[in-house]
Amino acid sequence: QPTNQTSPSWVAYTALEVLIAVACCFGNVLVMCAVCVGIRDSLREPTFCFLVSLAVADFLVGVAAVPLAVLLDGWASLIPELCLLLSCVVLVLTQASVLSLLAIAVDRYLRLHTYKALATQRHTWMAVSVCWILSCLLGFTPLFGWHNYSFPASDSTNTSSTSFIHPPCTFLSVISLPFMVYFNFLGCVMAPLLAMTLLYTRIFWSLQGRLKDSCPQAQASLLREKRLACSLALVLILFAGCWIPLHLMNCLLLFQGPQAVTQGVLYTGILLSHANSAVNPVIYAYRIPKIQQAYGQLWKRFFVWLNCCHRKKAGSEIINIQLSH
């Protein structure tokens, strides 16, 4: 049901969404700048290309998904087609995150084998493009018929030319719960998560075996590989931990009815899913040395620029004072 926009819970929810949106935008812009500017030849490495793809998806969560989540809480009355389209945009961004994580896991797995001939810059960006095209196809599936709305019947007794007043737009008023549970959760989220779990299990198993059999010179490289794999696996675990609760709530809503999940619990699940996009840049900073160093370089450049601006301003003020005398 549409939410009362004057209730304290809705005000608190909206305020937290705004904070999360700001954190998503700032943090992920920093990640994109760090990878594209701060790390030399980073875009030649497949893993960093996929990290940029994930950062773009997380940035768009702050720019589009969070505002749409507030809008789709009954805040506005929209025609059903537009309401459905905006709801699908949220699904596209979620799917882009899932497929970017899957691409990262596949890349780390293939790095254990000789695949340098395949991992060219062109092939990597083609893989990124495929991830986003698939995300659009899967996210916009409700537009092709699996939706939850029907056109309102016209009132034959109303002879006036007044336009039909559309009901408040909410996500579940247009997106089908069976679609969210069977197609989106089980097919588009859980299946890739299970595949990624198997891939990372295989990666750690293989690295552990190689560390035992390798010479001391090769161990340093393998340990760096293992540390990066651990960091990326942590990103995956956080994604699952932040998104699965909301999907489980959808399961409860489908099988137990609206009374199974309170509004406050649902808000918490939505906030948790959006917060995941704000947390990833922090994980990169603390767990991936190259990005950590690039962050430091960016901040150093920023403070140097700030200092130069301050000096120029101070110099111009001194000149103005001298001219006035």
VEXSE-48405 format. One record per residue (C-alpha): residue number from 1; y, z, x. Coordinates in nm, 2 decimals. Example, Ala and Ser with C-alpha at 12.3 -4.5 7.8 and 13.67 -1.06 7.14 Angstrom:
BEGIN
ATOM/kekol/c2/c3/c1
ATOM/1/-0.45/0.78/1.23 .
ATOM/2/-0.11/0.71/1.37 .
// end
This chain:
BEGIN
ATOM/kekol/c2/c3/c1
ATOM/1/0.00/0.00/0.00 .
ATOM/2/0.36/-0.06/0.12 .
ATOM/3/0.49/0.25/0.30 .
ATOM/4/0.79/0.45/0.20 .
ATOM/5/1.05/0.37/0.47 .
ATOM/6/1.23/0.70/0.42 .
ATOM/7/0.93/0.92/0.50 .
ATOM/8/0.93/1.12/0.82 .
ATOM/9/0.60/0.97/0.93 .
ATOM/10/0.73/0.61/0.90 .
ATOM/11/1.06/0.70/1.09 .
ATOM/12/0.86/0.86/1.37 .
ATOM/13/0.62/0.57/1.38 .
ATOM/14/0.90/0.32/1.40 .
ATOM/15/1.08/0.51/1.67 .
ATOM/16/0.76/0.52/1.88 .
ATOM/17/0.70/0.15/1.83 .
ATOM/18/1.05/0.08/1.96 .
ATOM/19/0.98/0.29/2.27 .
ATOM/20/0.65/0.11/2.33 .
ATOM/21/0.81/-0.23/2.28 .
ATOM/22/1.08/-0.15/2.54 .
ATOM/23/0.81/-0.03/2.79 .
ATOM/24/0.60/-0.34/2.72 .
ATOM/25/0.88/-0.57/2.79 .
ATOM/26/1.02/-0.40/3.10 .
ATOM/27/0.68/-0.32/3.26 .
ATOM/28/0.53/-0.66/3.21 .
ATOM/29/0.84/-0.85/3.33 .
ATOM/30/0.81/-0.64/3.64 .
ATOM/31/0.45/-0.74/3.68 .
ATOM/32/0.53/-1.11/3.64 .
ATOM/33/0.81/-1.09/3.89 .
ATOM/34/0.60/-0.89/4.13 .
ATOM/35/0.31/-1.14/4.12 .
ATOM/36/0.52/-1.46/4.12 .
ATOM/37/0.79/-1.35/4.36 .
ATOM/38/0.68/-1.05/4.55 .
ATOM/39/0.33/-1.15/4.66 .
ATOM/40/0.31/-1.45/4.89 .
ATOM/41/0.09/-1.74/4.76 .
ATOM/42/-0.04/-1.50/4.48 .
ATOM/43/-0.06/-1.78/4.23 .
ATOM/44/-0.32/-1.95/4.45 .
ATOM/45/-0.55/-1.66/4.38 .
ATOM/46/-0.73/-1.69/4.05 .
ATOM/47/-0.73/-1.32/3.97 .
ATOM/48/-0.35/-1.29/4.00 .
ATOM/49/-0.31/-1.60/3.78 .
ATOM/50/-0.52/-1.43/3.51 .
ATOM/51/-0.32/-1.11/3.56 .
ATOM/52/0.00/-1.30/3.49 .
ATOM/53/-0.17/-1.44/3.17 .
ATOM/54/-0.25/-1.09/3.06 .
ATOM/55/0.10/-0.97/3.15 .
ATOM/56/0.25/-1.25/2.94 .
ATOM/57/0.03/-1.15/2.64 .
ATOM/58/0.13/-0.78/2.69 .
ATOM/59/0.50/-0.88/2.72 .
ATOM/60/0.47/-1.08/2.39 .
ATOM/61/0.32/-0.77/2.23 .
ATOM/62/0.65/-0.60/2.30 .
ATOM/63/0.86/-0.89/2.19 .
ATOM/64/0.66/-1.01/1.89 .
ATOM/65/0.36/-0.80/1.79 .
ATOM/66/0.54/-0.46/1.77 .
ATOM/67/0.84/-0.59/1.56 .
ATOM/68/0.59/-0.77/1.34 .
ATOM/69/0.38/-0.46/1.30 .
ATOM/70/0.69/-0.28/1.16 .
ATOM/71/0.78/-0.58/0.95 .
ATOM/72/0.43/-0.61/0.81 .
ATOM/73/0.43/-0.25/0.70 .
ATOM/74/0.59/-0.35/0.37 .
ATOM/75/0.94/-0.36/0.51 .
ATOM/76/1.02/-0.71/0.38 .
ATOM/77/0.92/-0.92/0.09 .
ATOM/78/0.80/-1.26/0.21 .
ATOM/79/0.62/-1.56/0.06 .
ATOM/80/0.24/-1.51/0.12 .
ATOM/81/0.22/-1.81/0.35 .
ATOM/82/0.48/-1.67/0.59 .
ATOM/83/0.33/-1.32/0.57 .
ATOM/84/-0.01/-1.47/0.66 .
ATOM/85/0.14/-1.67/0.95 .
ATOM/86/0.31/-1.37/1.10 .
ATOM/87/0.00/-1.16/1.07 .
ATOM/88/-0.20/-1.43/1.25 .
ATOM/89/0.05/-1.42/1.54 .
ATOM/90/-0.05/-1.05/1.60 .
ATOM/91/-0.42/-1.16/1.61 .
ATOM/92/-0.34/-1.44/1.86 .
ATOM/93/-0.18/-1.20/2.11 .
ATOM/94/-0.47/-0.96/2.09 .
ATOM/95/-0.72/-1.24/2.14 .
ATOM/96/-0.52/-1.37/2.44 .
ATOM/97/-0.55/-1.02/2.60 .
ATOM/98/-0.93/-1.02/2.54 .
ATOM/99/-0.99/-1.36/2.68 .
ATOM/100/-0.76/-1.30/2.99 .
ATOM/101/-0.97/-0.99/3.06 .
ATOM/102/-1.29/-1.19/3.02 .
ATOM/103/-1.15/-1.46/3.26 .
ATOM/104/-1.07/-1.19/3.52 .
ATOM/105/-1.43/-1.05/3.49 .
ATOM/106/-1.58/-1.39/3.53 .
ATOM/107/-1.36/-1.46/3.83 .
ATOM/108/-1.45/-1.13/4.00 .
ATOM/109/-1.82/-1.21/3.94 .
ATOM/110/-1.80/-1.56/4.08 .
ATOM/111/-1.62/-1.43/4.39 .
ATOM/112/-1.95/-1.27/4.49 .
ATOM/113/-2.08/-1.63/4.53 .
ATOM/114/-1.95/-1.94/4.70 .
ATOM/115/-1.72/-2.09/4.45 .
ATOM/116/-1.41/-2.18/4.65 .
ATOM/117/-1.46/-2.54/4.57 .
ATOM/118/-1.43/-2.46/4.20 .
ATOM/119/-1.15/-2.20/4.22 .
ATOM/120/-0.87/-2.44/4.28 .
ATOM/121/-0.52/-2.37/4.16 .
ATOM/122/-0.55/-2.66/3.91 .
ATOM/123/-0.88/-2.53/3.77 .
ATOM/124/-0.75/-2.18/3.74 .
ATOM/125/-0.45/-2.28/3.53 .
ATOM/126/-0.67/-2.50/3.32 .
ATOM/127/-0.88/-2.19/3.25 .
ATOM/128/-0.57/-2.00/3.16 .
ATOM/129/-0.47/-2.28/2.92 .
ATOM/130/-0.82/-2.28/2.76 .
ATOM/131/-0.78/-1.90/2.71 .
ATOM/132/-0.46/-1.94/2.52 .
ATOM/133/-0.58/-2.24/2.32 .
ATOM/134/-0.89/-2.05/2.21 .
ATOM/135/-0.67/-1.75/2.13 .
ATOM/136/-0.46/-1.96/1.89 .
ATOM/137/-0.77/-2.12/1.73 .
ATOM/138/-0.94/-1.78/1.67 .
ATOM/139/-0.62/-1.60/1.58 .
ATOM/140/-0.51/-1.86/1.33 .
ATOM/141/-0.85/-1.88/1.16 .
ATOM/142/-0.72/-1.70/0.84 .
ATOM/143/-0.48/-1.99/0.79 .
ATOM/144/-0.78/-2.22/0.72 .
ATOM/145/-0.90/-2.02/0.42 .
ATOM/146/-1.04/-1.68/0.53 .
ATOM/147/-0.74/-1.49/0.39 .
ATOM/148/-0.68/-1.22/0.13 .
ATOM/149/-0.41/-1.36/-0.09 .
ATOM/150/-0.39/-1.58/-0.40 .
ATOM/151/-0.10/-1.75/-0.55 .
ATOM/152/0.06/-1.55/-0.83 .
ATOM/153/0.03/-1.69/-1.17 .
ATOM/154/0.36/-1.81/-1.32 .
ATOM/155/0.49/-1.63/-1.62 .
ATOM/156/0.49/-1.87/-1.91 .
ATOM/157/0.71/-1.65/-2.11 .
ATOM/158/0.99/-1.65/-1.85 .
ATOM/159/1.21/-1.95/-1.92 .
ATOM/160/1.48/-1.85/-1.67 .
ATOM/161/1.52/-2.03/-1.34 .
ATOM/162/1.51/-1.70/-1.15 .
ATOM/163/1.28/-1.73/-0.84 .
ATOM/164/0.97/-1.53/-0.82 .
ATOM/165/1.02/-1.20/-0.64 .
ATOM/166/0.74/-1.17/-0.38 .
ATOM/167/0.57/-0.83/-0.32 .
ATOM/168/0.62/-0.65/0.01 .
ATOM/169/0.44/-0.81/0.30 .
ATOM/170/0.16/-0.60/0.46 .
ATOM/171/-0.10/-0.70/0.71 .
ATOM/172/-0.40/-0.62/0.49 .
ATOM/173/-0.25/-0.78/0.18 .
ATOM/174/-0.31/-1.12/0.35 .
ATOM/175/-0.57/-1.05/0.61 .
ATOM/176/-0.92/-1.00/0.48 .
ATOM/177/-1.10/-0.68/0.59 .
ATOM/178/-1.44/-0.87/0.62 .
ATOM/179/-1.26/-1.11/0.85 .
ATOM/180/-1.12/-0.82/1.06 .
ATOM/181/-1.46/-0.65/1.09 .
ATOM/182/-1.72/-0.93/1.11 .
ATOM/183/-1.52/-1.20/1.28 .
ATOM/184/-1.24/-1.04/1.47 .
ATOM/185/-1.40/-0.71/1.57 .
ATOM/186/-1.77/-0.80/1.62 .
ATOM/187/-1.73/-1.17/1.72 .
ATOM/188/-1.39/-1.19/1.90 .
ATOM/189/-1.36/-0.84/2.05 .
ATOM/190/-1.70/-0.66/2.09 .
ATOM/191/-1.89/-0.97/2.21 .
ATOM/192/-1.65/-1.04/2.50 .
ATOM/193/-1.63/-0.66/2.58 .
ATOM/194/-2.01/-0.65/2.60 .
ATOM/195/-2.01/-0.96/2.83 .
ATOM/196/-1.75/-0.80/3.05 .
ATOM/197/-1.94/-0.48/3.07 .
ATOM/198/-2.25/-0.67/3.19 .
ATOM/199/-2.04/-0.87/3.44 .
ATOM/200/-1.88/-0.56/3.60 .
ATOM/201/-2.22/-0.38/3.61 .
ATOM/202/-2.36/-0.68/3.80 .
ATOM/203/-2.05/-0.68/4.03 .
ATOM/204/-2.08/-0.31/4.12 .
ATOM/205/-2.46/-0.34/4.17 .
ATOM/206/-2.42/-0.64/4.40 .
ATOM/207/-2.13/-0.48/4.60 .
ATOM/208/-2.33/-0.16/4.64 .
ATOM/209/-2.62/-0.36/4.78 .
ATOM/210/-2.41/-0.56/5.01 .
ATOM/211/-2.23/-0.25/5.15 .
ATOM/212/-2.57/-0.10/5.25 .
ATOM/213/-2.68/-0.41/5.43 .
ATOM/214/-2.35/-0.53/5.58 .
ATOM/215/-2.21/-0.47/5.93 .
ATOM/216/-1.90/-0.24/5.98 .
ATOM/217/-1.67/-0.54/6.01 .
ATOM/218/-1.77/-0.68/5.67 .
ATOM/219/-1.76/-0.34/5.50 .
ATOM/220/-1.38/-0.32/5.50 .
ATOM/221/-1.36/-0.64/5.30 .
ATOM/222/-1.63/-0.54/5.06 .
ATOM/223/-1.46/-0.20/5.00 .
ATOM/224/-1.13/-0.38/4.92 .
ATOM/225/-1.33/-0.60/4.68 .
ATOM/226/-1.49/-0.29/4.52 .
ATOM/227/-1.15/-0.11/4.48 .
ATOM/228/-1.00/-0.41/4.31 .
ATOM/229/-1.30/-0.44/4.08 .
ATOM/230/-1.28/-0.07/3.99 .
ATOM/231/-0.91/-0.12/3.91 .
ATOM/232/-0.97/-0.42/3.68 .
ATOM/233/-1.27/-0.24/3.52 .
ATOM/234/-1.03/0.05/3.45 .
ATOM/235/-0.79/-0.19/3.27 .
ATOM/236/-1.09/-0.31/3.06 .
ATOM/237/-1.20/0.05/2.98 .
ATOM/238/-0.84/0.14/2.87 .
ATOM/239/-0.83/-0.18/2.65 .
ATOM/240/-1.15/-0.08/2.48 .
ATOM/241/-1.04/0.28/2.44 .
ATOM/242/-0.71/0.18/2.28 .
ATOM/243/-0.83/-0.10/2.05 .
ATOM/244/-1.18/0.01/1.93 .
ATOM/245/-1.04/0.31/1.73 .
ATOM/246/-0.82/0.08/1.52 .
ATOM/247/-1.12/-0.16/1.46 .
ATOM/248/-1.34/0.14/1.36 .
ATOM/249/-1.07/0.23/1.11 .
ATOM/250/-1.09/-0.12/0.96 .
ATOM/251/-1.47/-0.06/0.93 .
ATOM/252/-1.41/0.26/0.74 .
ATOM/253/-1.15/0.09/0.51 .
ATOM/254/-1.40/-0.19/0.44 .
ATOM/255/-1.71/0.03/0.37 .
ATOM/256/-1.55/0.35/0.24 .
ATOM/257/-1.23/0.24/0.08 .
ATOM/258/-0.86/0.31/0.13 .
ATOM/259/-0.91/0.69/0.10 .
ATOM/260/-1.12/0.69/0.42 .
ATOM/261/-0.82/0.66/0.65 .
ATOM/262/-0.50/0.84/0.60 .
ATOM/263/-0.16/0.67/0.67 .
ATOM/264/-0.10/0.90/0.97 .
ATOM/265/-0.43/0.82/1.13 .
ATOM/266/-0.38/0.45/1.08 .
ATOM/267/-0.03/0.47/1.24 .
ATOM/268/-0.19/0.66/1.54 .
ATOM/269/-0.44/0.38/1.58 .
ATOM/270/-0.18/0.11/1.57 .
ATOM/271/0.04/0.29/1.82 .
ATOM/272/-0.25/0.34/2.05 .
ATOM/273/-0.34/-0.03/2.04 .
ATOM/274/0.02/-0.13/2.13 .
ATOM/275/0.05/0.14/2.40 .
ATOM/276/-0.23/-0.04/2.59 .
ATOM/277/0.01/-0.32/2.67 .
ATOM/278/0.26/-0.07/2.82 .
ATOM/279/0.00/0.11/3.03 .
ATOM/280/-0.14/-0.19/3.22 .
ATOM/281/0.17/-0.23/3.45 .
ATOM/282/0.13/0.14/3.55 .
ATOM/283/-0.24/0.08/3.63 .
ATOM/284/-0.15/-0.22/3.85 .
ATOM/285/0.11/-0.02/4.04 .
ATOM/286/-0.12/0.27/4.12 .
ATOM/287/-0.45/0.08/4.17 .
ATOM/288/-0.38/-0.26/4.31 .
ATOM/289/-0.22/-0.24/4.66 .
ATOM/290/-0.07/-0.59/4.66 .
ATOM/291/0.11/-0.53/4.34 .
ATOM/292/0.21/-0.18/4.45 .
ATOM/293/0.38/-0.33/4.76 .
ATOM/294/0.54/-0.61/4.56 .
ATOM/295/0.69/-0.34/4.32 .
ATOM/296/0.84/-0.17/4.63 .
ATOM/297/0.99/-0.50/4.76 .
ATOM/298/1.14/-0.57/4.42 .
ATOM/299/1.30/-0.23/4.38 .
ATOM/300/1.43/-0.25/4.74 .
ATOM/301/1.59/-0.59/4.67 .
ATOM/302/1.74/-0.45/4.35 .
ATOM/303/1.90/-0.15/4.52 .
ATOM/304/2.03/-0.37/4.80 .
ATOM/305/2.19/-0.60/4.54 .
ATOM/306/2.33/-0.29/4.36 .
ATOM/307/2.47/-0.16/4.68 .
ATOM/308/2.63/-0.50/4.76 .
ATOM/309/2.79/-0.51/4.41 .
ATOM/310/2.93/-0.16/4.46 .
ATOM/311/3.08/-0.25/4.80 .
ATOM/312/3.24/-0.57/4.66 .
ATOM/313/3.38/-0.37/4.37 .
ATOM/314/3.52/-0.10/4.61 .
ATOM/315/3.66/-0.37/4.84 .
ATOM/316/3.84/-0.54/4.55 .
ATOM/317/3.98/-0.21/4.43 .
ATOM/318/4.12/-0.14/4.78 .
ATOM/319/4.28/-0.49/4.80 .
ATOM/320/4.44/-0.44/4.46 .
ATOM/321/4.58/-0.10/4.57 .
ATOM/322/4.72/-0.26/4.89 .
ATOM/323/4.88/-0.55/4.69 .
ATOM/324/5.03/-0.31/4.44 .
ATOM/325/5.21/-0.13/4.73 .
// end
